[in-house]
């Protein structure tokens, strides 16, 4: 997922998507431990997507806090 796509999302959509992605990551980790996962690169890309979404989410929350102070 590209950062441009994430920036177009609303805060609620981002929170929902982050929780869905964390769930998927947990399932993939279980598959990896049991030896059922064949494409391990998906784990890495999913972790990076989660980090990207959380970074943009935190940027937005900081911006709203700064607007409130001004």
C-alpha positions in Angstrom: 0.0 0.0 0.0 1.4 3.4 -1.0 1.5 6.4 1.3 -0.6 8.4 -1.1 -3.4 5.9 -0.7 -3.1 6.0 3.1 -3.2 9.8 3.2 -6.5 9.7 1.4 -8.1 7.5 4.1 -10.1 8.9 7.0 -8.9 8.3 10.6 -11.6 5.7 11.2 -10.7 3.8 8.0 -7.0 3.9 9.0 -7.8 2.5 12.4 -9.9 -0.3 10.9 -7.3 -1.1 8.3 -4.5 -1.2 10.9 -6.4 -3.7 13.1 -7.2 -5.9 10.1 -3.6 -5.9 9.1 -2.5 -6.8 12.6 -4.9 -9.7 12.6 -3.6 -10.9 9.2 0.0 -10.6 10.5 -0.9 -12.7 13.6 -2.4 -15.4 11.3 0.7 -15.4 9.1 3.0 -15.7 12.1 1.0 -18.8 13.2 1.3 -20.2 9.7 5.1 -19.6 9.7 5.5 -21.3 13.1 3.5 -24.4 11.9 5.4 -24.5 8.6 2.4 -23.8 6.4 3.6 -20.4 5.1 5.3 -20.6 1.8 5.6 -16.8 0.9 7.6 -15.3 3.9 8.1 -12.0 2.0 4.5 -11.2 2.7 5.3 -10.9 6.5 7.9 -8.2 5.8 5.7 -6.2 3.5 2.8 -6.4 5.9 4.9 -5.2 8.8 6.1 -2.3 6.7 2.6 -1.4 5.6 1.5 -1.4 9.3 4.4 0.9 10.2 3.6 3.2 7.3 0.0 3.5 8.3 0.9 4.1 12.0 3.4 6.8 11.0 0.8 8.7 9.0 -1.8 8.2 11.7 0.6 9.7 14.3 1.5 12.6 12.0 -2.2 13.4 11.7 -2.8 13.2 15.5 0.2 15.5 16.1 -1.1 18.0 13.6 -4.5 18.1 15.3 -2.9 18.6 18.7 -0.7 21.4 17.3 -3.8 23.1 15.7 -5.6 22.9 19.1 -2.7 24.6 20.8 -2.5 27.5 18.3 
